[in-house]
Amino acid sequence: MFLWEQPLQRVLNRENLLRTLEVFEILDPVKELLWAIRFLTVIPLGKERDLPPERMGIVMLWYPVVGLLIGLCLLVVYVPLVRGFPTGLADALVLGFYIFLTGALHLDGLADTLDGILGGWNRQRRLEIMKDSRIGSYGVLGLVAVLGLKYLSFHEIGGYVPESPHLDSLPDSLRSLQGSLEVLKSDIAVEGEVWGKGLILIAMPILGRWFQTLAAGLSPYAREEGGTACALVTHTGLKHSLATAALPLLLIGYFYGGRGLIIIFILVVCLLGQVAYIKSRIGGMTGDSLGAVNETSELLFLMLFYVI
């Protein structure tokens, strides 16, 4: 055994890793990041701890970062899948893994939102339906439509996205990133179309979580009695929404240049319309409606590549 292997094994030991995470959780930013990861994924990092409600705005600041982590996980899973299976099956499996990794959290919110907003005759009844654990016909139809369209859009998107980042509109100081990405691309030995779809897998979760933050910052919480996402929505303001824009804007601009920024502009306009409609139906945002925003934003992001 090499001299460095024994210390490495001690570090990688599960108990030591959890103890290290507990130490890091003393720092507020890390504490909120771990909380966001636990909430948005099925990854069990550290122990479950309650955060003060006023810190939930800070949690939302980490949402795009968690989206980046999710996207990197999807890329790591997608490369071996596309090597071992036909492309259509690999695409379906990576989207299935995406659902597993997030615990179907946002899909559940989409179904509940559609059932409530389309099925209730007044605000109170709509909120009651959304709180019901049973799924109705609108929810089922919405899930089938969104999942089907997301799969078809992702499966056919290879010829509509660049095979490498678009650097023409970026300063020279940022173009050094190209070398690092090219090395990674050659190391994992993926074809151009697969790499282009891999970049989509990274960008899509980032945008979905950013738009959740935007929707929360633009809306009050809908339920008077509170709920799961009450602290998240109540303590997220426009300043949080604007602060979280940095990561998605930089990455989308880096990956897709001006075309990507046009797509983001269209998505923001669509989001404003969606938020206004939801507020007109239930008076604000809930955790379910944030999940619906995530799913519709990701789907629109994929579909816009076919027309922009």
C-alpha positions, 0 to 999 in steps of 0.5 A: 500500500502506498503511503498516501492510500491510508490517509485517503481511505480515512478521508473517504470513510463515510463516517469521517466524510459526514463528520467533515460535512458537519464541521463545514456546516458551521459556515453559513454559506455551506450550510445553506448549500447543503440544505439546498442540495438535500432539498432539491435532490435525493443526495443525503449530504450531512444531517437534516437541520432546520434553518432560520426562515430568514436564511431561506433567501440565501438558500435560493441563491444556491439554486443555480449552483445546485442545478450545475451540480445536477447537470454535471451528474447528468453528463457523467451518467450520459457519456457511458449510457450513449456508448453502451446503448442506442441513442434513443434509449440512452436519452430516455435513461438519462432523463429517467436518471434526472427524475430519480436524482431530483426525486420527481419533486418538480414533476409532482409540483407540475401535476398538482399545479395543473390539477388545481389551477385548471380544476378549481372554481375559486382561489381557495378550492384551487389551493385545496386541490393542489394540496391533495396528494391524489393526482387528477386528469389534468395532472396526468395529461400534463405529465405525459405531455411534458415528459414526452415533449422533453424526451423528443426535444432532447433526442432530436436536438443534436443537429440544432446545438453547437458541438463546442462553446460559442466564443466569438462574442466573449473576451479573450480572457474567457477563451482560455476555458476552451482549452480546458473543455477541449481536454475534457472532451478528448479525455472522455472521447465523445463525439461532437453531437454527444458533447453538444447534448451534454452541454444541454444537460448541464444548462437545462437544470441551471436554468430551471432552478434560476427560474424558480428563484425568479418566480419566488422573487416576483411573487408572494406566498399564496397560502395564508396558513403557510406551507413547505415553501413558505419561507423560501418564497417569503424571504426571496426578493428581487435582489436574490433573483438578480444575484442568481442570474450571473451563473446562468447568463455566463454559462449560456452566453459561453455555450451558445453566444448571442443565440443563447442570450436571445433564448434566455430573454424569451424564457424570461418573458414567458416566465413573467406571463406564467407568473402573472397567470398563476398569481391571478389564479391562486394569488401567489406562488407555492412549492408546487407552482415553483416546480411547475415553473421549473418543468415548463422552463426546461421544456421551453429551453429545449424547444426554442433551439428549434426556432432560434 
